[in-house]
C-alpha cells in the first residue's frame, strides 16, 4: 500500500421529465441503489487521501491516510485505512469487512493502546476519526435492511439524477445507524451517488453530503470512485471533507493488508 502523502436532485421540458420519470419508475429504488453500489465497487484499488475537519468556528484539522480495497466475493469487500499524519493519529488503522447480506465487521488499531479493538454494532453512529462522517457512513449499507422509493428526477450541478428515499426497514436498524431516513441523488446515466441527505431519528435534517468530484477508474466495466466529497452537519455547523490525491486500480492487492496483524505493523 502507498507509504507516502474506503462504503449520497430536469434541465429539459416538463413533459420530457415526466416521461423519463415513468421510464425509470419501472426500475424500482432498490434496483437503482444496488446498481449504484455495483458501479462504485472495483475489484481492487489503492489510494492516498486527505481528510479535512472543520469545527464551524474557523478551526481546521487535516489528516492524511492511505487505503486499499479488495473485492473478495460477490458478498464481501475488504478495506483498510492507515493514517500517515499528523503525528497524533499516525499509525491508527481501520480494517473493514463490508458484507452485502449481514452486519459489517470493523476493527480499530490505536498505537497508544498497542492493540486492535473490534468496533461493535452500537458504535456505528460514532464519529469516524473526529469527523462528521460516522463509522457506518464509510461502509456500504446492507441493501435488504432498507426500503426504497423513487420520488423524482432532478438536475443537480448539470447531472440528471434519480432521487431515492431510503427508509430503515425496522426501528432497530434506524437506531443502530442513527438515521430515520436518507434521500439519495443517483446519476441517471452512471448510477454514481452525487448527494445524500441524512435525517435524524426525529425526522429533522441532520447532515448533507455533496459529491464534488468523481473519477472513472475502469472505463471498460464502468466503475467509478468518489474523489472529493463534503459532509455538512446542519445542526452543529461542522463539516468534513475528503479528497483522494492518488488512486490506482489493483486487483492484486496483497491479502496481508486485510488482517488485524497488518494494522499493528
CORCOR-V58641 format. One record per backbone hydrogen bond with DSSP energy under -1.0 kcal/mol. NH is the residue of the N-H (numbers start at 0). CO is the residue of the C=O. If there is no record, write none. Layout:
<<NH	CO> <NH	CO>>
This chain:
<<16	12> <17	13> <18	14> <19	15> <20	16> <21	17> <22	18> <23	19> <24	20> <26	23> <31	27> <32	28> <33	29> <34	30> <35	31> <36	32> <37	33> <38	34> <39	35> <40	37> <44	68> <45	247> <46	66> <47	245> <48	64> <49	242> <50	62> <51	240> <52	60> <53	238> <54	58> <60	52> <62	50> <63	84> <64	48> <65	81> <66	46> <67	79> <68	44> <69	77> <70	42> <71	75> <72	75> <76	97> <77	69> <78	95> <79	67> <80	93> <81	65> <82	91> <83	63> <84	63> <88	85> <89	85> <90	82> <91	88> <92	108> <93	80> <94	106> <95	78> <96	104> <97	76> <99	74> <104	96> <106	94> <107	116> <108	92> <109	114> <112	109> <113	109> <116	107> <118	105> <122	119> <123	120> <125	122> <127	132> <130	127> <134	125> <135	123> <138	135> <144	141> <145	142> <146	166> <148	164> <150	162> <153	8> <153	160> <155	158> <158	155> <160	153> <161	185> <162	151> <163	183> <164	148> <165	181> <166	146> <168	144> <173	169> <174	170> <175	171> <176	172> <177	173> <179	198> <181	165> <182	196> <183	163> <184	7> <184	194> <185	161> <186	191> <187	159> <190	186> <193	184> <194	7> <194	184> <195	208> <196	182> <197	206> <198	180> <199	203> <202	199> <205	197> <206	197> <207	231> <208	195> <209	229> <210	193> <211	227> <212	227> <214	224> <216	222> <217	222> <222	217> <223	38> <224	214> <226	212> <227	212> <228	241> <229	209> <230	239> <231	207> <232	237> <233	205> <236	232> <238	53> <239	230> <240	51> <241	228> <242	49> <243	226> <244	47> <245	47> <247	45> <249	43> <256	253> <257	254> <262	258> <264	261>>
